[in-house]
Amino acid sequence: MDSPVYITSADYYDTHGDLIRNYFKEPIALNPIETVEIIIDEEDDLGGVGGNFIFEWAIDDDAVNEPLFEAVMISMKGQQGLSFTTQGRKLKK
């Protein structure tokens, strides 16, 4: 569990599948258990109701585990709040 995960791209798409932006200009390396944050401002409505991310990543040949991609969504208005988590899935190219 000592091999890094290399994130080569983090593309943010809107409800219609159109690319909004890429969050990394260069690949980044994450050590085991390390986390990276991508924050979408609550006022940012470019993603629509079904905004999505597609991450491209690589691991060393001797790596034991694939990375876990997880999102936490939090919203608060007044005294009410909503939060939930979701996990990513590996897609075939």
Residue frames as a rotation matrix with the C-alpha (Angstrom) as fourth column:
MET 1
0.571 0.821 0.000 0.00
0.821 -0.571 0.000 0.00
0.000 0.000 -1.000 0.00
ASP 2
0.136 -0.590 -0.796 2.91
0.392 -0.706 0.590 2.35
-0.910 -0.392 0.135 -0.61
SER 3
-0.621 -0.309 0.720 2.47
0.774 -0.101 0.625 3.04
-0.120 0.946 0.302 -4.34
PRO 4
-0.676 0.373 -0.636 1.11
-0.182 -0.920 -0.347 6.42
-0.714 -0.119 0.690 -5.43
VAL 5
0.188 0.752 0.631 -1.92
0.839 0.211 -0.502 7.02
-0.511 0.624 -0.591 -7.62
TYR 6
-0.864 -0.468 -0.182 -1.33
0.277 -0.747 0.605 9.36
-0.419 0.472 0.775 -10.55
ILE 7
0.293 0.953 -0.069 -4.33
0.548 -0.227 -0.805 11.52
-0.783 0.198 -0.589 -11.47
THR 8
-0.665 -0.611 0.430 -3.78
0.672 -0.238 0.701 12.61
-0.325 0.755 0.569 -15.06
SER 9
-0.803 0.430 0.414 -7.06
-0.097 -0.778 0.621 14.49
0.589 0.458 0.666 -15.53
ALA 10
-0.605 0.719 -0.341 -10.20
0.605 0.137 -0.784 15.51
-0.517 -0.681 -0.518 -13.68
ASP 11
-0.921 0.289 0.261 -12.80
0.068 -0.539 0.839 16.62
0.384 0.791 0.477 -16.21
TYR 12
-0.628 0.745 -0.225 -16.05
0.160 -0.159 -0.974 18.24
-0.762 -0.647 -0.019 -15.06
TYR 13
-0.887 0.384 0.257 -19.08
0.306 0.071 0.949 17.77
0.346 0.921 -0.180 -17.35
ASP 14
-0.674 0.721 0.158 -22.54
-0.719 -0.593 -0.362 19.30
-0.168 -0.357 0.919 -17.29
THR 15
-0.053 0.800 0.598 -25.93
-0.391 0.534 -0.749 17.58
-0.919 -0.273 0.285 -17.40
HIS 16
0.820 0.426 -0.383 -25.71
-0.473 0.127 -0.872 17.30
-0.322 0.896 0.306 -21.20
GLY 17
0.686 -0.615 0.389 -22.25
0.593 0.782 0.193 15.73
-0.423 0.098 0.901 -21.20
ASP 18
0.696 -0.451 0.559 -20.44
0.219 -0.608 -0.763 18.89
0.684 0.654 -0.324 -22.32
LEU 19
-0.058 -0.829 -0.556 -17.01
0.949 0.127 -0.289 19.54
0.310 -0.544 0.780 -20.80
ILE 20
0.942 0.333 0.035 -17.02
0.293 -0.871 0.394 22.52
0.162 -0.362 -0.918 -18.44
ARG 21
0.515 -0.824 0.237 -13.43
-0.809 -0.558 -0.184 22.47
0.284 -0.097 -0.954 -17.22
ASN 22
0.457 -0.514 -0.725 -10.40
0.393 0.849 -0.354 20.35
0.797 -0.123 0.591 -16.37
TYR 23
0.987 0.076 0.143 -9.11
-0.094 -0.453 0.887 20.74
0.132 -0.888 -0.440 -12.83
PHE 24
0.454 -0.889 0.066 -5.49
0.178 0.163 0.970 19.65
-0.873 -0.429 0.232 -13.24
LYS 25
0.731 -0.264 -0.629 -3.16
-0.665 -0.481 -0.571 21.21
-0.152 0.836 -0.528 -15.80
GLU 26
-0.265 -0.843 -0.469 -0.50
-0.764 0.480 -0.431 18.59
0.589 0.244 -0.771 -15.02
PRO 27
0.305 0.345 -0.888 -0.72
0.170 0.897 0.407 15.08
0.937 -0.275 0.215 -13.53
ILE 28
0.113 -0.248 0.962 -0.59
-0.927 -0.374 0.012 14.86
0.357 -0.894 -0.272 -9.76
ALA 29
-0.367 -0.283 -0.886 0.67
0.054 0.945 -0.323 12.02
0.929 -0.166 -0.332 -7.57
LEU 30
0.378 0.536 0.755 -1.27
-0.801 -0.220 0.556 11.04
0.464 -0.815 0.346 -4.45
ASN 31
-0.769 -0.639 -0.014 0.31
-0.507 0.624 -0.595 8.92
0.389 -0.450 -0.804 -1.75
PRO 32
-0.464 0.615 -0.637 -1.71
0.521 0.771 0.365 6.15
0.716 -0.163 -0.679 -0.08
ILE 33
-0.016 0.654 -0.756 -4.62
0.994 -0.073 -0.084 7.54
-0.110 -0.753 -0.649 1.96
GLU 34
-0.842 -0.281 -0.461 -3.92
0.245 -0.960 0.139 11.05
-0.481 0.004 0.877 0.61
THR 35
0.170 0.971 0.167 -6.91
0.841 -0.055 -0.538 13.12
-0.513 0.232 -0.826 -0.46
VAL 36
-0.933 -0.303 0.194 -7.39
0.359 -0.799 0.483 15.86
0.009 0.520 0.854 -3.01
GLU 37
-0.162 0.898 -0.408 -10.25
0.493 -0.285 -0.822 18.35
-0.855 -0.334 -0.397 -2.81
ILE 38
-0.867 0.114 0.486 -12.17
0.378 -0.486 0.788 19.76
0.326 0.867 0.378 -5.74
ILE 39
-0.491 0.689 -0.533 -14.73
0.485 -0.292 -0.824 22.27
-0.723 -0.664 -0.191 -4.55
ILE 40
-0.552 0.474 0.686 -17.65
0.608 -0.334 0.720 23.38
0.571 0.815 -0.104 -6.70
ASP 41
-0.983 0.179 0.032 -19.13
-0.161 -0.769 -0.619 26.56
-0.086 -0.614 0.785 -5.27
GLU 42
-0.475 0.873 0.109 -22.78
0.578 0.403 -0.709 26.24
-0.663 -0.274 -0.696 -4.30
GLU 43
0.220 0.550 -0.806 -23.60
-0.228 -0.774 -0.591 29.21
-0.949 0.313 -0.045 -6.55
ASP 44
-0.671 -0.522 -0.526 -21.89
-0.649 0.069 0.758 27.57
-0.360 0.850 -0.385 -9.56
ASP 45
0.226 0.868 0.443 -24.75
-0.336 0.496 -0.801 26.16
-0.914 0.032 0.403 -11.64
LEU 46
-0.141 -0.353 -0.925 -22.74
-0.978 -0.093 0.185 25.32
-0.151 0.931 -0.332 -14.79
GLY 47
-0.956 -0.287 0.058 -23.00
-0.282 0.955 0.089 21.58
-0.081 0.069 -0.994 -14.11
GLY 48
-0.217 0.954 -0.208 -26.78
-0.640 0.022 0.768 21.69
0.737 0.300 0.606 -13.92
VAL 49
0.487 0.515 0.705 -28.62
-0.872 0.326 0.365 19.05
-0.042 -0.793 0.608 -11.91
GLY 50
0.961 -0.114 0.252 -26.44
0.112 0.993 0.024 16.20
-0.253 0.005 0.968 -13.19
GLY 51
0.514 -0.846 -0.138 -22.88
-0.825 -0.444 -0.350 17.48
0.235 0.294 -0.927 -13.21
ASN 52
0.980 -0.187 0.073 -20.28
0.170 0.967 0.192 14.69
-0.106 -0.176 0.979 -13.44
PHE 53
0.285 -0.951 -0.117 -16.55
-0.853 -0.308 0.421 14.10
-0.436 -0.020 -0.900 -13.18
ILE 54
0.966 -0.224 -0.129 -14.40
0.145 0.883 -0.447 11.73
0.213 0.414 0.885 -15.18
PHE 55
0.499 -0.850 0.166 -10.97
-0.677 -0.264 0.687 11.06
-0.540 -0.456 -0.708 -13.71
GLU 56
0.756 -0.436 -0.489 -8.14
-0.105 0.657 -0.747 9.46
0.646 0.616 0.451 -15.62
TRP 57
0.567 -0.527 0.633 -5.60
-0.774 -0.080 0.627 7.79
-0.280 -0.846 -0.453 -13.40
ALA 58
0.403 -0.525 -0.749 -2.70
-0.274 0.712 -0.647 5.37
0.873 0.466 0.143 -13.39
ILE 59
0.773 -0.252 0.583 -1.06
-0.548 0.199 0.812 3.15
-0.321 -0.947 0.016 -10.80
ASP 60
-0.289 -0.944 -0.157 2.24
-0.949 0.261 0.176 1.31
-0.125 0.200 -0.972 -10.75
ASP 61
-0.038 0.232 -0.972 2.21
-0.560 0.801 0.213 -2.28
0.828 0.553 0.099 -12.01
ASP 62
-0.659 -0.298 -0.691 2.96
0.316 0.724 -0.613 -3.57
0.683 -0.622 -0.383 -8.50
ALA 63
-0.683 0.466 0.563 0.13
-0.700 -0.639 -0.320 -1.60
0.211 -0.612 0.762 -6.84
VAL 64
-0.947 0.320 0.003 -2.23
0.290 0.863 -0.413 -3.76
-0.135 -0.391 -0.911 -4.82
ASN 65
-0.118 0.966 -0.230 -5.34
0.721 -0.076 -0.689 -1.56
-0.683 -0.248 -0.688 -4.80
GLU 66
-0.337 0.157 0.928 -7.09
0.744 -0.560 0.365 0.71
0.578 0.813 0.072 -7.26
PRO 67
-0.989 -0.079 0.123 -8.00
-0.001 -0.836 -0.549 4.21
0.146 -0.544 0.826 -6.06
LEU 68
-0.206 0.948 -0.241 -11.32
0.963 0.154 -0.220 5.09
-0.172 -0.277 -0.945 -4.47
PHE 69
-0.887 0.044 0.460 -13.07
0.119 -0.940 0.319 8.16
0.446 0.337 0.829 -5.86
GLU 70
-0.199 0.812 -0.549 -15.70
0.980 0.179 -0.091 9.54
0.024 -0.556 -0.831 -3.54
ALA 71
-0.585 0.101 0.805 -17.70
0.132 -0.967 0.218 12.76
0.800 0.234 0.553 -3.49
VAL 72
-0.450 0.479 -0.753 -19.32
0.846 -0.040 -0.531 14.53
-0.284 -0.877 -0.388 -0.56
MET 73
-0.428 0.413 0.804 -22.09
0.364 -0.735 0.571 16.98
0.827 0.537 0.164 -1.37
ILE 74
-0.432 0.250 -0.866 -23.09
0.856 -0.188 -0.481 19.50
-0.283 -0.950 -0.132 1.29
SER 75
-0.479 0.363 0.799 -25.68
0.286 -0.796 0.533 22.28
0.830 0.484 0.277 1.06
MET 76
-0.462 0.352 -0.814 -27.08
0.852 -0.077 -0.517 24.53
-0.245 -0.933 -0.265 3.76
LYS 77
-0.464 0.414 0.783 -29.79
0.155 -0.832 0.532 27.18
0.872 0.369 0.322 3.66
GLY 78
0.243 0.546 0.802 -30.83
-0.705 -0.468 0.532 28.81
0.666 -0.695 0.271 6.90
GLN 79
-0.091 -0.212 0.973 -31.23
-0.922 0.388 -0.002 26.08
-0.377 -0.897 -0.230 9.49
GLN 80
0.815 0.406 0.413 -31.71
-0.222 0.878 -0.425 23.26
-0.535 0.255 0.806 7.00
GLY 81
-0.169 -0.924 -0.342 -28.96
-0.880 -0.015 0.475 21.22
-0.444 0.381 -0.811 5.46
LEU 82
0.937 0.350 0.013 -28.55
-0.294 0.806 -0.513 18.41
-0.190 0.477 0.858 3.00
SER 83
-0.084 -0.985 -0.151 -25.54
-0.966 0.043 0.255 16.17
-0.245 0.167 -0.955 2.59
PHE 84
0.885 0.267 0.381 -24.74
-0.191 0.956 -0.224 12.87
-0.423 0.125 0.897 0.93
THR 85
-0.214 -0.975 -0.051 -21.83
-0.611 0.093 0.786 10.88
-0.762 0.200 -0.616 -0.45
THR 86
0.915 0.394 -0.084 -21.36
-0.314 0.565 -0.763 8.91
-0.253 0.725 0.641 -3.63
GLN 87
0.027 -0.929 0.369 -18.60
-0.091 0.366 0.926 6.69
-0.995 -0.058 -0.075 -4.97
GLY 88
0.062 -0.115 -0.991 -17.16
-0.956 -0.292 -0.026 6.62
-0.287 0.949 -0.128 -8.47
ARG 89
0.696 0.146 0.704 -17.05
0.035 0.971 -0.236 3.64
-0.718 0.189 0.670 -10.81
LYS 90
-0.479 -0.877 -0.042 -14.35
-0.144 0.031 0.989 2.46
-0.866 0.480 -0.141 -13.15
LEU 91
0.652 0.674 -0.346 -15.37
-0.411 -0.069 -0.909 2.97
-0.637 0.735 0.232 -16.79
LYS 92
0.125 -0.570 0.812 -14.04
0.724 0.612 0.318 1.07
-0.678 0.548 0.489 -19.77
LYS 93
-0.426 -0.356 -0.831 -12.40
-0.266 -0.829 0.492 3.21
-0.865 0.431 0.259 -22.43
